[in-house]
Amino acid sequence: MYSTREDVLFYGRFSTSNLGNFGYGGEEAIIKAINAADAKIEEYCGVPEDFFENGGIAIEDEYHDGIEVGSYGPYPSFGLMGYKHRPKLRFKYVPVLNVKRVEEETSAGTWTTRTEGSASDYILDREKDGVRWIANVPSYDYYNVRVGYIAGYEKTPQTVVEVSGRLAATLVQQILDVENRRKISSGDLTEEPPDVRLDSPIFGDELKNMLANYRLKVPVEVQW
């Protein structure tokens, strides 16, 4: 979970004694709210489950096309003009913490493992969004590169912690508001109090703007 019980209580300005009235105990209610908030953050940012947990997550068998590899500079793709002009492949999820493997399909059904290192085939790009090739640049082909890596953050970003805590607190408060406005009955007449609903927006522009730097960015297509 990206935030804690203490975060939710802090941002919600309520105590766990308020939370036992709608089907869950206090602790269970907070955990459920945090899980819902975290799922909404991941959906909005376009990242896999638990992406912002400490240490990141493993991405397995992510496929790329050799034609995605480009020099991103004015020099030829084979990178003899310095680091920033070496061929580069951007991965889907960033930042990249560790590259586990890079493979190229060198013939039908045959995947050849490339070696990491400055004197070998590739290195982790200093911007941590993919790899730079030193040698054995992938062929100009489709679906012929396969990578596995660790993506995410060594420690959950504080901004994500805050958004999770605030969003979870707002969700809990909204449920409490509904619980405190029960239907009013008088004889045969039952009246529904206004705004008793759970679909009012709680993930507003302020929180979304806070996450702007953590949203998945679609790689720029290389033009040939």
C-alpha positions as CSV (number, residue, x, y, z in Angstrom):
1,M,0.0,0.0,0.0
2,Y,1.3,3.4,-0.9
3,S,-0.1,5.2,2.2
4,T,-0.6,4.2,5.8
5,R,-3.3,4.2,8.4
6,E,-1.7,7.3,10.0
7,D,-1.7,9.1,6.6
8,V,-5.5,8.5,6.2
9,L,-6.3,9.6,9.7
10,F,-4.1,12.7,9.3
11,Y,-5.7,13.8,6.0
12,G,-9.2,12.8,7.0
13,R,-9.1,14.4,10.5
14,F,-11.0,11.6,12.0
15,S,-10.4,8.7,14.3
16,T,-10.9,5.0,13.9
17,S,-13.8,5.1,16.3
18,N,-15.8,6.7,13.5
19,L,-15.2,3.9,11.1
20,G,-17.1,0.9,12.5
21,N,-20.6,1.9,11.4
22,F,-20.8,0.8,7.8
23,G,-19.9,-2.9,7.7
24,Y,-16.2,-2.9,8.4
25,G,-14.0,-2.4,11.4
26,G,-11.8,0.7,11.6
27,E,-8.6,-1.0,10.4
28,E,-10.3,-3.0,7.7
29,A,-12.1,0.2,6.4
30,I,-8.9,2.1,6.1
31,I,-7.1,-0.8,4.3
32,K,-10.0,-1.1,1.9
33,A,-10.0,2.6,1.2
34,I,-6.2,2.7,0.6
35,N,-6.4,-0.3,-1.8
36,A,-9.2,1.5,-3.7
37,A,-7.2,4.8,-3.8
38,D,-4.0,3.0,-5.0
39,A,-5.9,1.2,-7.7
40,K,-7.2,4.5,-8.9
41,I,-3.7,6.0,-8.9
42,E,-2.3,3.1,-11.0
43,E,-5.2,3.3,-13.4
44,Y,-4.7,7.1,-13.9
45,C,-0.9,6.8,-14.3
46,G,-1.2,3.8,-16.6
47,V,1.1,1.5,-14.6
48,P,0.9,-2.0,-13.3
49,E,-0.3,-3.0,-9.8
50,D,2.2,-2.2,-7.1
51,F,4.3,-0.1,-9.5
52,F,5.0,2.6,-6.8
53,E,5.9,0.1,-4.0
54,N,9.4,0.3,-2.6
55,G,11.9,-1.4,-5.0
56,G,9.6,-1.4,-8.0
57,I,8.2,-4.4,-9.8
58,A,9.5,-7.0,-12.3
59,I,8.5,-6.6,-15.9
60,E,8.8,-9.8,-17.8
61,D,8.8,-10.6,-21.6
62,E,8.2,-7.1,-22.9
63,Y,8.6,-7.2,-26.6
64,H,9.9,-4.5,-28.9
65,D,10.7,-4.0,-32.6
66,G,14.2,-3.5,-33.8
67,I,12.9,-0.5,-35.8
68,E,12.3,1.3,-32.5
69,V,16.1,1.6,-32.0
70,G,17.4,4.9,-33.1
71,S,20.4,7.2,-32.5
72,Y,18.3,10.2,-31.3
73,G,20.9,12.5,-32.8
74,P,22.3,13.7,-36.1
75,Y,24.8,10.8,-36.5
76,P,24.3,7.3,-37.9
77,S,22.7,4.7,-35.6
78,F,25.8,2.7,-35.0
79,G,26.9,5.2,-32.4
80,L,30.6,5.9,-33.1
81,M,30.2,9.6,-32.2
82,G,29.8,9.4,-28.4
83,Y,27.4,8.2,-25.7
84,K,24.4,10.3,-26.5
85,H,24.4,9.2,-30.2
86,R,24.6,5.5,-29.5
87,P,21.5,3.5,-30.5
88,K,18.8,3.5,-27.8
89,L,15.7,1.5,-27.0
90,R,13.2,3.0,-24.6
91,F,11.2,0.6,-22.4
92,K,7.5,0.9,-21.7
93,Y,7.7,1.6,-17.9
94,V,10.1,4.1,-16.4
95,P,12.3,4.7,-14.5
96,V,14.2,1.5,-15.1
97,L,16.0,0.4,-11.9
98,N,17.7,-2.7,-13.3
99,V,17.9,-4.6,-16.6
100,K,17.5,-8.4,-16.0
101,R,17.9,-9.5,-19.6
102,V,17.9,-8.3,-23.2
103,E,17.4,-10.8,-26.0
104,E,17.2,-10.6,-29.8
105,E,15.5,-13.1,-32.1
106,T,18.5,-13.7,-34.4
107,S,16.7,-16.4,-36.4
108,A,13.2,-17.9,-36.3
109,G,12.6,-19.1,-32.7
110,T,16.2,-18.5,-31.6
111,W,16.6,-15.8,-28.9
112,T,20.2,-14.7,-28.3
113,T,21.0,-13.1,-25.0
114,R,22.9,-9.8,-25.0
115,T,25.4,-8.9,-22.3
116,E,25.3,-5.7,-20.2
117,G,28.4,-3.7,-19.7
118,S,30.4,-0.8,-21.2
119,A,32.7,-3.3,-23.0
120,S,29.8,-5.6,-24.0
121,D,26.5,-5.2,-25.9
122,Y,24.5,-2.6,-24.0
123,I,24.3,-0.4,-20.9
124,L,21.4,1.1,-18.9
125,D,20.7,4.5,-20.2
126,R,21.7,7.3,-17.8
127,E,18.1,8.7,-18.0
128,K,16.9,5.3,-16.8
129,D,14.3,4.9,-19.5
130,G,15.9,2.1,-21.5
131,V,19.3,0.9,-22.8
132,R,22.0,2.1,-25.1
133,W,23.8,-0.3,-27.4
134,I,27.5,-0.6,-27.5
135,A,27.6,-3.5,-30.0
136,N,25.2,-6.0,-31.7
137,V,22.5,-3.4,-32.4
138,P,19.2,-5.2,-33.1
139,S,18.2,-5.8,-36.7
140,Y,15.7,-3.5,-38.4
141,D,12.8,-5.9,-37.9
142,Y,9.6,-6.4,-36.0
143,Y,8.9,-8.0,-32.6
144,N,12.5,-9.2,-32.5
145,V,13.6,-7.8,-29.1
146,R,12.6,-9.1,-25.7
147,V,13.5,-7.5,-22.4
148,G,13.0,-8.1,-18.7
149,Y,13.7,-5.5,-16.1
150,I,12.8,-3.9,-12.8
151,A,10.8,-0.6,-13.1
152,G,9.6,1.8,-10.5
153,Y,11.2,3.5,-7.5
154,E,13.5,2.5,-4.7
155,K,11.1,4.3,-2.4
156,T,7.5,5.2,-3.0
157,P,7.5,8.9,-4.1
158,Q,6.2,11.2,-1.4
159,T,3.7,12.7,-3.8
160,V,2.2,9.3,-4.4
161,V,2.0,8.7,-0.7
162,E,0.2,12.0,-0.2
163,V,-2.3,11.4,-3.1
164,S,-3.0,7.9,-1.8
165,G,-3.6,9.1,1.8
166,R,-5.8,12.1,0.7
167,L,-7.8,10.0,-1.8
168,A,-8.4,7.2,0.7
169,A,-9.4,9.7,3.4
170,T,-11.9,11.4,1.1
171,L,-13.4,8.0,0.2
172,V,-13.8,7.1,3.8
173,Q,-15.3,10.5,4.6
174,Q,-17.7,10.2,1.7
175,I,-18.9,6.8,2.9
176,L,-19.4,8.2,6.4
177,D,-21.4,11.1,5.0
178,V,-23.7,8.7,3.4
179,E,-24.0,6.6,6.5
180,N,-24.9,9.7,8.6
181,R,-27.7,10.6,6.2
182,R,-30.0,7.6,6.4
183,K,-33.4,7.5,4.9
184,I,-36.1,9.3,6.8
185,S,-39.4,7.4,7.3
186,S,-42.7,8.9,8.4
187,G,-45.7,6.6,8.2
188,D,-45.9,5.2,4.6
189,L,-43.6,8.0,3.3
190,T,-39.9,7.4,2.9
191,E,-37.7,10.3,1.9
192,E,-34.2,10.0,0.5
193,P,-31.9,12.7,1.9
194,P,-30.2,14.8,-0.9
195,D,-26.9,13.7,-2.4
196,V,-26.8,10.3,-0.8
197,R,-24.6,8.6,-3.4
198,L,-21.1,7.3,-3.8
199,D,-20.3,8.4,-7.3
200,S,-19.5,12.1,-6.7
201,P,-16.0,12.9,-7.9
202,I,-13.3,12.4,-5.3
203,F,-10.3,12.2,-7.6
204,G,-10.2,15.8,-8.8
205,D,-7.9,17.9,-10.9
206,E,-5.7,18.9,-7.9
207,L,-4.7,15.3,-7.2
208,K,-4.4,14.4,-10.8
209,N,-2.1,17.4,-11.4
210,M,0.1,16.2,-8.6
211,L,0.6,12.9,-10.4
212,A,1.5,14.5,-13.8
213,N,5.1,13.5,-13.6
214,Y,4.3,9.9,-12.8
215,R,1.9,9.1,-15.7
216,L,3.0,6.6,-18.4
217,K,4.4,8.4,-21.4
218,V,4.1,6.8,-24.8
219,P,7.6,6.6,-26.4
220,V,8.1,8.8,-29.4
221,E,8.0,6.7,-32.6
222,V,11.4,6.7,-34.4
223,Q,11.2,8.2,-37.9
224,W,13.3,6.7,-40.6
